[in-house]
Structures are given as C-alpha cells and as structure tokens.
Amino acid sequence: MDHLTPREFAAQGREVLDWIAAYWERVEDLPVLSRAKPGEIRGRLPREAPERGEPFDAVLRDLDEVVLPGVTHWQSPSFFAFFPSNLSGSSVLGELLSAGLGVQGMLWATSPACTEIETHVLDWMADLVGLPARFRSDGAGGGVIQDTASSATLTALLAARERATGFESNRVGVRAPLTAYGSEESHSSLLKAVRIAGLGSDNLRSIQAHPATRAALPDAFERLVEEDLAAGRLPAFVSVTLGTTSTGAFDPLRRIAEIARRRGLWVHVDAAMSGAAFLCPEFRHLQEGAELADSWCFNPHKWMFTNFDCDCFWVADRSALIRTLSVTPEYLRNRASESGEVFDYRDWQIPLGRRFRALKLWLVLRHYGAEGLRRHIREHVALGQEFLALVEAEPDFEVLAPAPLNHVTFRYRPKGAADPDALNMRLLHALNESGALYLTHTRVPAGIGLRMVVAQTQTTREHVLAAWRRIRDTARSA
Amino acid sequence: MDHLTPREFAAQGREVLDWIAAYWERVEDLPVLSRAKPGEIRGRLPREAPERGEPFDAVLRDLDEVVLPGVTHWQSPSFFAFFPSNLSGSSVLGELLSAGLGVQGMLWATSPACTEIETHVLDWMADLVGLPARFRSDGAGGGVIQDTASSATLTALLAARERATGFESNRVGVRAPLTAYGSEESHSSLLKAVRIAGLGSDNLRSIQAHPATRAALPDAFERLVEEDLAAGRLPAFVSVTLGTTSTGAFDPLRRIAEIARRRGLWVHVDAAMSGAAFLCPEFRHLQEGAELADSWCFNPHKWMFTNFDCDCFWVADRSALIRTLSVTPEYLRNRASESGEVFDYRDWQIPLGRRFRALKLWLVLRHYGAEGLRRHIREHVALGQEFLALVEAEPDFEVLAPAPLNHVTFRYRPKGAADPDALNMRLLHALNESGALYLTHTRVPAGIGLRMVVAQTQTTREHVLAAWRRIRDTARSA
C-alpha cells in the first residue's frame, strides 16, 4: 500500500476521533479490569504479518473485537487502582499535534520551539505548584519533561553519584563506597535506579517508616547516615516521597533535607501523583521545605489530565546534571550548542531522542487555566475525604493510614475475623471480578490494605459512592 | 475551564487533523532548518501561566505564529540530516488511538492487549527483518518496544553486566573490573550507557575502524579483549553497529560475534536506522551472523514510517533481562504475574510505566503490508545510490565512505583547496541557511564530510536531484 495522503489521513483520523469519543462515552459500562486470559488476545491475531496492506475498516473493527476485550480501562470513572493515569481531550490533541509535527527535540537546533516551549512551560509549572525560584530556568536550575518518575529518579541519582565523586564515577566506574537512602515505603523505582546506576542494592538504605503514618523517620535516617559515615562510606543521595504509592504517606521533607544537606547528600523529591495537589495553596504544607531539595518530580500524567508520558523534573543546579549526562560526538555539534545560549535536552535525560511532549502540557494549561486545574484537583480531594469519612463511620472497616488527599488505605475487619489478609484479598478479587470497579492492594504493618485513589477525569461523586456501597456490601455478604 | 466532552474533543480534533494535513502539504515550502534565534520562541510566550482557560482558536493560531517558526521540519522531503524520523498517517493514527485509550502497559494485567499485541507484532517484525527464531517469544527470547536505541543499548549492557557477574552487580554494585567494547564509530549512546551503568568510560574500549570503510576491525577487537583478559579484567559486552551514524558503516557482525562468544561477551547489535533495510532479502548480507547476537535493536521510528518513539529490541535469552530489571513491591503483585504465563514488560525496560506503542506499529504493518514497506525502502536505497553516482561522477567531489544503502558521506574537494574542512563547513552552513534542505556533517580520517541520508516519507527523486544540484552549484559558486 502507498502512503496515506494528508487528506486520506484526515479522513481516517475523523473515524479514529469518533471511535475514541464513543469509547470515552461508554467506558463506564465496560468491565474495568480486563477479563482476558493469558494468550487470548494473541490468539486472535494472524500468525504471520500481513504481506499486503489492509483497508482501515479492518483495523477499526479489530479495535472493538481484538483490542477492547484485552484492555483494562484506565480511563474508566471507576478505576481506583494503582496511581491514576488520567487524561483529557486537550492533552490527547497535544499528543496528536506532537506526532503530526514529528520533530526531534534532542538538541535546541533540531527544533528550537520544542526546547523553548518545554523550558517555559516548566517554569510556569514550577510557579504553579509553589516550587522555589531556584528550580526555574532563569537562575541556575530548570525543568525538563521525562517519560516517568522512574527515569527522573535515575537521572537525579546519576547526577548525585557524579557530584559526590567529583564527576569521577563516569570515568572510572562506581568505585567509591556510595550509599543512597529512601523510606522503606519508597517506590520500587528507587531500588531499580540504584541497581542500574551501579551502586548495588546493598548500598541502598531503607529508612524506617513510622508504624502508623508510614512517613520516613528523620532520626532513623540520621542514624543510617552516621553509621555509613563512621564506616567510611559516602552517603550521596536521599529520595523523599511526597505521597507514597502504598498509602499516600508524606515524608517530612524539611527535617530529612536538613539532615541530608548538612552531610552533602543530594535531596530528590518524588511527588509523582501528589505533586499535582500543590497547585492548590491549601495543600502546600505537605511540601514544606521544598527550597532544600536538589531535584523534584511530579507527573502531570497521573493526576493533571495529561496523557502518559509526562513527568515534570526540575533541578536546582542544571550544571551538575548536564555535566553528568553530556556526550558530544562530531555529528551532534552545531553552532547553537557551542554558543552556550541554549539548552540541549538530550543532556538532561537518559535517551538521546525526544518528542515534543511540552505541547500537550501547554494545551492542558491553556485549556483549563490554573483555576480550572485547581478546581478539579479539589473535587478529587473532596471525594477522597468523603470516602474516608464513609469508611471511618463503619465499625467493621478500618482506615490503615493517614489520608490527607485523595488516597485512602483501608480494610474490612469485622469482629472475630480470623485471617484479615486472606479476607481482604478475597474481597479485592471479588470486587475486581465484578467489573464494576478496579482497586489494588498494598501491605502495611497491620497487614493487607485496599487502596482507593480518586483521580480519574470522569469520576464523579456518584462513582465514588457506588464504589463504596459495592465494597461494603460485597464485604458483608461474603 | 471544564473538561472537554467527548464530542467537543472530536470536533476540536478535526481542526487538529486538518491543521496537520495542511502542514504536511506545505512542509516542503518551509525553510527546513528553523531560523529562530535563541530565546525568540520563548519571547512570544506570556510570562505567567494562564489563570483562566483559553479558547482552542488561540492555540491553533499559536501553532502557526509561535510554534512553526521554531520548528526544524523533520518531515520535510528535503530533510537529509542526522538520521531520519520518518512517519506516516497510519502511525500517527496509531499514536492517537494509544493516547485515547490511555492504558498503562507496565504489567500484563494492567492491559493484556498492550502486552500481547506488542509481543506478537515483535515476533512478526523479527520474521520480517530476517532475524533468527531465537529472538522470537515462542522460544527463550522475545521482543519489546523501547523508546530509543539509546535505551536498548543501556538495557542490553545492564543484562550483560549482570550475566558477567552472576547477577551480583545488582546487589553489591559494580565491583568487578568489567570492560565493554564498540567501534570508534559507535553511537554516543554506548559511551553514555557505560557511564550510566557504572562501568566508567575508562573501561569502554574503542575498537579501531578500518580507515576507509569505517567498519570495526575484528583483529583489533580481539587484541583488546586479550589485553584485558591478560590484565585480569572481565570483558562483558560488545556493541556491533550495522549502519553507523557517522557514515553508515557496517561492522563485520559474524567475525566480531565469533570472537566475543568464545570469551562469553554479550553481543548487542545496534541497527538503529539500517535495520529497516533488512525487510528486503537482498540487503540481508549486511547482517550476516545475526544468529550469534544476544540482543538486537532497530528503530521503526527512523526509517519505517512509524512516528517516534518506537525502537524494536529483541533478546535471545529473556530470562537474563528479566532477572536484571525485575523489582516487585507488594502493590504490583497480581495473579497473572505469579502464574508465570505472561510477560510483564516493566521488567524489560528502565522505566515502570509504558504506553501502548505497539498500536502504531501494528497499524503501520497492516496499512502497508510487508510488500509496501519493502517497496518504499527500496525506493530510498535506489535514490541513495543515484545520489552516490552523481557525486562520484564529479571530479571536484569525493565520496568518503562506502554507501551500500541510503546514506552517502562526501565532500567538496576542488583541486588546490587549501582547507577542505573549513570549505565544507562553509558549504554546509550556506546550504542549511538557504532553507532549501538540511544536511549535517561528520568527521572521518580524511576530514569533515557531509552526510546525505535519504529516508523521509515524502522524499521523491525530484527532491534528491534538487538537493544535489543545489549542493553542487553552491559549492562551485562560493
């Protein structure tokens, strides 16, 4: 088949838009967790790749017949699992524009608008979420879009590794006895980053979390650092989580950062989901101490109506990052880079190539305006708080961790229940198999907890109340 | 502003489709390399983020007035720089569908179709480009989509690092004296990966390339390995490039892989752009020895009409990869993963989250069919060969490296020219400033060369001939 002409593309595109719009309209009626069995979707695909092109109708039909049965509906208003990946029509159109322009943003010169709009929008975002001026590009800092918070953590760890070793590890390898720190509730990407960066998991210290709040204990952190220093090791990096994946706990940023900075550690803040809450001034007490961080990330692709991938990552000292990641072969040299007047974002990330992801963030900010975003975030927090109150009101349910925003961790625990973990896992599976909603679980000191995260674009009070009724009734009828 | 309704989204989407279609129709009339000055694009943006939402018309207007002047047109038919990032209407619609579905593919369970279609399409692709069966998922291997070849190289290096140290480096850090190897013409991402993975650039050996062909010399590789072994070091990884960025050189895969496998090194093949050529059996002599590789990558987002990002990455032994990258906290545990019957692609890549990128590759394969893709690749190779013949025919031009496919490295070298490097850099800047085409340069032993890569979707014979006339006439009129 020949290339689609631009007009053929636009015509087929209309069918795709209509398909997506219809999907969004009916998504709440589909079972949230896919019921496909392993191998079932593959079994519907032809064994061999097509030798000849097929008409577009065949593809559209397969979206309904092959793809949808294998989709877990992250855009369902009854998706309360993991962390959300909410999106909006505006962000999807930004993604479409980015794909259609098809530019590479690896260097400023390979598309100045891709770099400059990104730098500018990240300055906007830093202001909007109340970050200190040191993260803005008009000082020594600046922001960049990473694919995920995992990549942001790895990038920050690499810069920390190099800063701690006078930029020698890049050359000689990881020879220094470097150590890194994070709450026992840190995201798994911290462990993965420590392995990738060559530090080794033996050199990642797990900071004890408070048994009830699940926030990292500063005194425990300080003891770990002192033990390592006494043993001749080189503490280099601490990750502070604002809104843990497990229960939505907030580490005490200021106290940890003060300890870390006295010893020269790099302080990275992972606010992957909850960072969006800081659009609202009334929640910023949870990020108190932000001016002490060296790097910061949060994901508009979680809770800010921007489709995946879009992680905002800021550093206070961009020179450390650039020195860590810059490699310049002859074929990438160009006048603009050599002028020193521009950012080349390939030096701010792991891969070389990069898409024009700032477009979707720009479109989201322009569509909603800051006030629109704040309003939707507040609605989600209010719904989270309403759900929390409903759980608290029932004597056979138990809240397992503080829930200041939209993430509630709880379990069913009727009097005399012998094995609450097994009971709650059965409850979880029964709920998810119903297709009416999707929740995931975690483990806290008391045992297994169910996690309710209210953050989908289409979620309303009715969805949250229906979820609660189903949880309560399913639990009690088992 | 409130969320767009699905219908509002579809209506605005039509405007975006029409804008993109019109952009593709006029892109050949725009100056290929952006003429923006540093800061010029930012200067057109408001200082503060919008407090209130704006109508979509304002955004559409800014696409023309703010964005386009800052775009270097990678989709221009006269873009011959770097490596291409070609795309097609079909792939852009796949990207749009992926964005609209908004699923996360980190686990099989988080959307079985996302994983299974990816596994299946990568089996198709392995067959289509003539890779051995060991890379297919029905044996011990399998494929996955990475964002870029940089990430594929890093991922392969990490698996090699762990395999060479009995999976101990993940735990204790990089303590073993590991060494890695690649041609002096290897892509810069190899050096970056060696730094990130904690080996250190001192432990990356640069294999001498043949002065004329720029292909890695197997004897030189063998000597480096023997020296390292004699010194008690642990050779772990070699990257073989099929189609270097500088001149499109092909390393002798079989000879290097034979040496490497005798010593237990992991053999990674980086065929980022040229791997697409192997859709055509007549070019597969350039990948002879593929059955000896441990991992392989090529980028449909370069030369297979699939918009960025889409790197196909295969491993022969997926267990080494998974063991290297798997980290499972409680909140990611699920029945399907524990059954062992499914792939969880988060264990095949650096980040945790991932989009449904297989959709666009699936749409491209179904639109063109294998025969359509082969036809377009052959057209580009034929145009590359025609350009090569034109350069060779002129006594004041010189071809600087073998050009078996679509990438020609050459320079202007009239008799008696004093400083050919300065002359060719002036020629390059004059050409790019004309706006009529975009070329980039490289350095070979003889000096600076200009690179002509013919691979854009809309490029026809007329564009290549016009480029050649302009190059020749500009050179001679200086």
Chai-1 contact restraints between the chains, C-beta under 6 A:
chainA,res_idxA,chainB,res_idxB,connection_type,confidence,min_distance_angstrom,max_distance_angstrom,comment,restraint_id
A,M1,B,H367,contact,1.0,0.0,6.0,A-B,restraint_1
A,M1,B,Y368,contact,1.0,0.0,6.0,A-B,restraint_2
A,M1,B,G369,contact,1.0,0.0,6.0,A-B,restraint_3
A,M1,B,G372,contact,1.0,0.0,6.0,A-B,restraint_4
A,H3,B,S88,contact,1.0,0.0,6.0,A-B,restraint_5
A,H3,B,T457,contact,1.0,0.0,6.0,A-B,restraint_6
A,L4,B,G89,contact,1.0,0.0,6.0,A-B,restraint_7
A,P6,B,A21,contact,1.0,0.0,6.0,A-B,restraint_8
A,P6,B,W24,contact,1.0,0.0,6.0,A-B,restraint_9
A,P6,B,E25,contact,1.0,0.0,6.0,A-B,restraint_10
A,F9,B,A21,contact,1.0,0.0,6.0,A-B,restraint_11
A,F9,B,G89,contact,1.0,0.0,6.0,A-B,restraint_12
A,A10,B,L17,contact,1.0,0.0,6.0,A-B,restraint_13
A,A10,B,D18,contact,1.0,0.0,6.0,A-B,restraint_14
A,A10,B,A21,contact,1.0,0.0,6.0,A-B,restraint_15
A,Q12,B,L93,contact,1.0,0.0,6.0,A-B,restraint_16
A,G13,B,L17,contact,1.0,0.0,6.0,A-B,restraint_17
A,G13,B,L93,contact,1.0,0.0,6.0,A-B,restraint_18
A,V16,B,L93,contact,1.0,0.0,6.0,A-B,restraint_19
A,V16,B,L96,contact,1.0,0.0,6.0,A-B,restraint_20
A,V16,B,L97,contact,1.0,0.0,6.0,A-B,restraint_21
A,L17,B,A10,contact,1.0,0.0,6.0,A-B,restraint_22
A,L17,B,G13,contact,1.0,0.0,6.0,A-B,restraint_23
A,D18,B,A10,contact,1.0,0.0,6.0,A-B,restraint_24
A,I20,B,G100,contact,1.0,0.0,6.0,A-B,restraint_25
A,A21,B,P6,contact,1.0,0.0,6.0,A-B,restraint_26
A,A21,B,F9,contact,1.0,0.0,6.0,A-B,restraint_27
A,A21,B,A10,contact,1.0,0.0,6.0,A-B,restraint_28
A,W24,B,P6,contact,1.0,0.0,6.0,A-B,restraint_29
A,E25,B,P6,contact,1.0,0.0,6.0,A-B,restraint_30
A,S34,B,P112,contact,1.0,0.0,6.0,A-B,restraint_31
A,A36,B,P112,contact,1.0,0.0,6.0,A-B,restraint_32
A,P38,B,E341,contact,1.0,0.0,6.0,A-B,restraint_33
A,P38,B,V342,contact,1.0,0.0,6.0,A-B,restraint_34
A,I41,B,P112,contact,1.0,0.0,6.0,A-B,restraint_35
A,I41,B,A113,contact,1.0,0.0,6.0,A-B,restraint_36
A,I41,B,E116,contact,1.0,0.0,6.0,A-B,restraint_37
A,R42,B,E116,contact,1.0,0.0,6.0,A-B,restraint_38
A,R42,B,H120,contact,1.0,0.0,6.0,A-B,restraint_39
A,L45,B,H120,contact,1.0,0.0,6.0,A-B,restraint_40
A,A49,B,W124,contact,1.0,0.0,6.0,A-B,restraint_41
A,A49,B,L128,contact,1.0,0.0,6.0,A-B,restraint_42
A,A49,B,L365,contact,1.0,0.0,6.0,A-B,restraint_43
A,A49,B,A370,contact,1.0,0.0,6.0,A-B,restraint_44
A,P50,B,R366,contact,1.0,0.0,6.0,A-B,restraint_45
A,P50,B,G369,contact,1.0,0.0,6.0,A-B,restraint_46
A,E51,B,G369,contact,1.0,0.0,6.0,A-B,restraint_47
A,E51,B,A370,contact,1.0,0.0,6.0,A-B,restraint_48
A,E51,B,E371,contact,1.0,0.0,6.0,A-B,restraint_49
A,R52,B,G369,contact,1.0,0.0,6.0,A-B,restraint_50
A,R52,B,E371,contact,1.0,0.0,6.0,A-B,restraint_51
A,G53,B,H367,contact,1.0,0.0,6.0,A-B,restraint_52
A,G53,B,Y368,contact,1.0,0.0,6.0,A-B,restraint_53
A,G53,B,G369,contact,1.0,0.0,6.0,A-B,restraint_54
A,G53,B,G372,contact,1.0,0.0,6.0,A-B,restraint_55
A,E54,B,R366,contact,1.0,0.0,6.0,A-B,restraint_56
A,V59,B,R366,contact,1.0,0.0,6.0,A-B,restraint_57
A,V67,B,A113,contact,1.0,0.0,6.0,A-B,restraint_58
A,G70,B,P112,contact,1.0,0.0,6.0,A-B,restraint_59
A,G70,B,A113,contact,1.0,0.0,6.0,A-B,restraint_60
A,V71,B,V103,contact,1.0,0.0,6.0,A-B,restraint_61
A,V71,B,S111,contact,1.0,0.0,6.0,A-B,restraint_62
A,V71,B,A113,contact,1.0,0.0,6.0,A-B,restraint_63
A,T72,B,T110,contact,1.0,0.0,6.0,A-B,restraint_64
A,T72,B,S111,contact,1.0,0.0,6.0,A-B,restraint_65
A,W74,B,G102,contact,1.0,0.0,6.0,A-B,restraint_66
A,W74,B,V103,contact,1.0,0.0,6.0,A-B,restraint_67
A,W74,B,Q104,contact,1.0,0.0,6.0,A-B,restraint_68
A,Q75,B,G102,contact,1.0,0.0,6.0,A-B,restraint_69
A,S85,B,Q104,contact,1.0,0.0,6.0,A-B,restraint_70
A,L87,B,G102,contact,1.0,0.0,6.0,A-B,restraint_71
A,S88,B,H3,contact,1.0,0.0,6.0,A-B,restraint_72
A,G89,B,L4,contact,1.0,0.0,6.0,A-B,restraint_73
A,G89,B,F9,contact,1.0,0.0,6.0,A-B,restraint_74
A,V92,B,A99,contact,1.0,0.0,6.0,A-B,restraint_75
A,V92,B,G100,contact,1.0,0.0,6.0,A-B,restraint_76
A,L93,B,Q12,contact,1.0,0.0,6.0,A-B,restraint_77
A,L93,B,G13,contact,1.0,0.0,6.0,A-B,restraint_78
A,L93,B,V16,contact,1.0,0.0,6.0,A-B,restraint_79
A,E95,B,A99,contact,1.0,0.0,6.0,A-B,restraint_80
A,L96,B,V16,contact,1.0,0.0,6.0,A-B,restraint_81
A,L96,B,L96,contact,1.0,0.0,6.0,A-B,restraint_82
A,L97,B,V16,contact,1.0,0.0,6.0,A-B,restraint_83
A,A99,B,V92,contact,1.0,0.0,6.0,A-B,restraint_84
A,A99,B,E95,contact,1.0,0.0,6.0,A-B,restraint_85
A,A99,B,N307,contact,1.0,0.0,6.0,A-B,restraint_86
A,G100,B,I20,contact,1.0,0.0,6.0,A-B,restraint_87
A,G100,B,V92,contact,1.0,0.0,6.0,A-B,restraint_88
A,G102,B,W74,contact,1.0,0.0,6.0,A-B,restraint_89
A,G102,B,Q75,contact,1.0,0.0,6.0,A-B,restraint_90
A,G102,B,L87,contact,1.0,0.0,6.0,A-B,restraint_91
A,G102,B,N307,contact,1.0,0.0,6.0,A-B,restraint_92
A,V103,B,V71,contact,1.0,0.0,6.0,A-B,restraint_93
A,V103,B,W74,contact,1.0,0.0,6.0,A-B,restraint_94
A,Q104,B,W74,contact,1.0,0.0,6.0,A-B,restraint_95
A,Q104,B,S85,contact,1.0,0.0,6.0,A-B,restraint_96
A,T110,B,T72,contact,1.0,0.0,6.0,A-B,restraint_97
A,S111,B,V71,contact,1.0,0.0,6.0,A-B,restraint_98
A,S111,B,T72,contact,1.0,0.0,6.0,A-B,restraint_99
A,P112,B,S34,contact,1.0,0.0,6.0,A-B,restraint_100
A,P112,B,A36,contact,1.0,0.0,6.0,A-B,restraint_101
A,P112,B,I41,contact,1.0,0.0,6.0,A-B,restraint_102
A,P112,B,G70,contact,1.0,0.0,6.0,A-B,restraint_103
A,A113,B,I41,contact,1.0,0.0,6.0,A-B,restraint_104
A,A113,B,V67,contact,1.0,0.0,6.0,A-B,restraint_105
A,A113,B,G70,contact,1.0,0.0,6.0,A-B,restraint_106
A,A113,B,V71,contact,1.0,0.0,6.0,A-B,restraint_107
A,E116,B,I41,contact,1.0,0.0,6.0,A-B,restraint_108
A,E116,B,R42,contact,1.0,0.0,6.0,A-B,restraint_109
A,H120,B,R42,contact,1.0,0.0,6.0,A-B,restraint_110
A,H120,B,L45,contact,1.0,0.0,6.0,A-B,restraint_111
A,W124,B,A49,contact,1.0,0.0,6.0,A-B,restraint_112
A,L128,B,A49,contact,1.0,0.0,6.0,A-B,restraint_113
A,D147,B,P351,contact,1.0,0.0,6.0,A-B,restraint_114
A,T148,B,P351,contact,1.0,0.0,6.0,A-B,restraint_115
A,T148,B,G353,contact,1.0,0.0,6.0,A-B,restraint_116
A,S150,B,P351,contact,1.0,0.0,6.0,A-B,restraint_117
A,S150,B,L352,contact,1.0,0.0,6.0,A-B,restraint_118
A,S151,B,P351,contact,1.0,0.0,6.0,A-B,restraint_119
A,N170,B,R195,contact,1.0,0.0,6.0,A-B,restraint_120
A,R171,B,G200,contact,1.0,0.0,6.0,A-B,restraint_121
A,R171,B,S201,contact,1.0,0.0,6.0,A-B,restraint_122
A,R171,B,D202,contact,1.0,0.0,6.0,A-B,restraint_123
A,V172,B,G200,contact,1.0,0.0,6.0,A-B,restraint_124
A,V172,B,D202,contact,1.0,0.0,6.0,A-B,restraint_125
A,G173,B,V174,contact,1.0,0.0,6.0,A-B,restraint_126
A,G173,B,G198,contact,1.0,0.0,6.0,A-B,restraint_127
A,G173,B,L199,contact,1.0,0.0,6.0,A-B,restraint_128
A,G173,B,G200,contact,1.0,0.0,6.0,A-B,restraint_129
A,G173,B,N203,contact,1.0,0.0,6.0,A-B,restraint_130
A,V174,B,G173,contact,1.0,0.0,6.0,A-B,restraint_131
A,V174,B,V174,contact,1.0,0.0,6.0,A-B,restraint_132
A,V174,B,G198,contact,1.0,0.0,6.0,A-B,restraint_133
A,S188,B,V327,contact,1.0,0.0,6.0,A-B,restraint_134
A,S188,B,P329,contact,1.0,0.0,6.0,A-B,restraint_135
A,S189,B,L352,contact,1.0,0.0,6.0,A-B,restraint_136
A,L191,B,V327,contact,1.0,0.0,6.0,A-B,restraint_137
A,K192,B,V327,contact,1.0,0.0,6.0,A-B,restraint_138
A,R195,B,N170,contact,1.0,0.0,6.0,A-B,restraint_139
A,A197,B,G198,contact,1.0,0.0,6.0,A-B,restraint_140
A,G198,B,G173,contact,1.0,0.0,6.0,A-B,restraint_141
A,G198,B,V174,contact,1.0,0.0,6.0,A-B,restraint_142
A,G198,B,A197,contact,1.0,0.0,6.0,A-B,restraint_143
A,G198,B,G198,contact,1.0,0.0,6.0,A-B,restraint_144
A,L199,B,G173,contact,1.0,0.0,6.0,A-B,restraint_145
A,G200,B,R171,contact,1.0,0.0,6.0,A-B,restraint_146
A,G200,B,V172,contact,1.0,0.0,6.0,A-B,restraint_147
A,G200,B,G173,contact,1.0,0.0,6.0,A-B,restraint_148
A,S201,B,R171,contact,1.0,0.0,6.0,A-B,restraint_149
A,D202,B,R171,contact,1.0,0.0,6.0,A-B,restraint_150
A,D202,B,V172,contact,1.0,0.0,6.0,A-B,restraint_151
A,N203,B,G173,contact,1.0,0.0,6.0,A-B,restraint_152
A,T245,B,Y331,contact,1.0,0.0,6.0,A-B,restraint_153
A,S246,B,Y331,contact,1.0,0.0,6.0,A-B,restraint_154
A,N307,B,A99,contact,1.0,0.0,6.0,A-B,restraint_155
A,N307,B,G102,contact,1.0,0.0,6.0,A-B,restraint_156
A,F308,B,R355,contact,1.0,0.0,6.0,A-B,restraint_157
A,V327,B,S188,contact,1.0,0.0,6.0,A-B,restraint_158
A,V327,B,L191,contact,1.0,0.0,6.0,A-B,restraint_159
A,V327,B,K192,contact,1.0,0.0,6.0,A-B,restraint_160
A,P329,B,S188,contact,1.0,0.0,6.0,A-B,restraint_161
A,E330,B,T442,contact,1.0,0.0,6.0,A-B,restraint_162
A,E330,B,R443,contact,1.0,0.0,6.0,A-B,restraint_163
A,Y331,B,T245,contact,1.0,0.0,6.0,A-B,restraint_164
A,Y331,B,S246,contact,1.0,0.0,6.0,A-B,restraint_165
A,Y331,B,T442,contact,1.0,0.0,6.0,A-B,restraint_166
A,E341,B,P38,contact,1.0,0.0,6.0,A-B,restraint_167
A,V342,B,P38,contact,1.0,0.0,6.0,A-B,restraint_168
A,P351,B,D147,contact,1.0,0.0,6.0,A-B,restraint_169
A,P351,B,T148,contact,1.0,0.0,6.0,A-B,restraint_170
A,P351,B,S150,contact,1.0,0.0,6.0,A-B,restraint_171
A,P351,B,S151,contact,1.0,0.0,6.0,A-B,restraint_172
A,L352,B,S150,contact,1.0,0.0,6.0,A-B,restraint_173
A,L352,B,S189,contact,1.0,0.0,6.0,A-B,restraint_174
A,G353,B,T148,contact,1.0,0.0,6.0,A-B,restraint_175
A,R355,B,F308,contact,1.0,0.0,6.0,A-B,restraint_176
A,L365,B,A49,contact,1.0,0.0,6.0,A-B,restraint_177
A,R366,B,P50,contact,1.0,0.0,6.0,A-B,restraint_178
A,R366,B,E54,contact,1.0,0.0,6.0,A-B,restraint_179
A,R366,B,V59,contact,1.0,0.0,6.0,A-B,restraint_180
A,H367,B,M1,contact,1.0,0.0,6.0,A-B,restraint_181
A,H367,B,G53,contact,1.0,0.0,6.0,A-B,restraint_182
A,Y368,B,M1,contact,1.0,0.0,6.0,A-B,restraint_183
A,Y368,B,G53,contact,1.0,0.0,6.0,A-B,restraint_184
A,G369,B,P50,contact,1.0,0.0,6.0,A-B,restraint_185
A,G369,B,E51,contact,1.0,0.0,6.0,A-B,restraint_186
A,G369,B,R52,contact,1.0,0.0,6.0,A-B,restraint_187
A,G369,B,G53,contact,1.0,0.0,6.0,A-B,restraint_188
A,A370,B,A49,contact,1.0,0.0,6.0,A-B,restraint_189
A,A370,B,E51,contact,1.0,0.0,6.0,A-B,restraint_190
A,E371,B,E51,contact,1.0,0.0,6.0,A-B,restraint_191
A,E371,B,R52,contact,1.0,0.0,6.0,A-B,restraint_192
A,G372,B,M1,contact,1.0,0.0,6.0,A-B,restraint_193
A,G372,B,G53,contact,1.0,0.0,6.0,A-B,restraint_194
A,T442,B,E330,contact,1.0,0.0,6.0,A-B,restraint_195
A,T442,B,Y331,contact,1.0,0.0,6.0,A-B,restraint_196
A,R443,B,E330,contact,1.0,0.0,6.0,A-B,restraint_197
A,T457,B,H3,contact,1.0,0.0,6.0,A-B,restraint_198
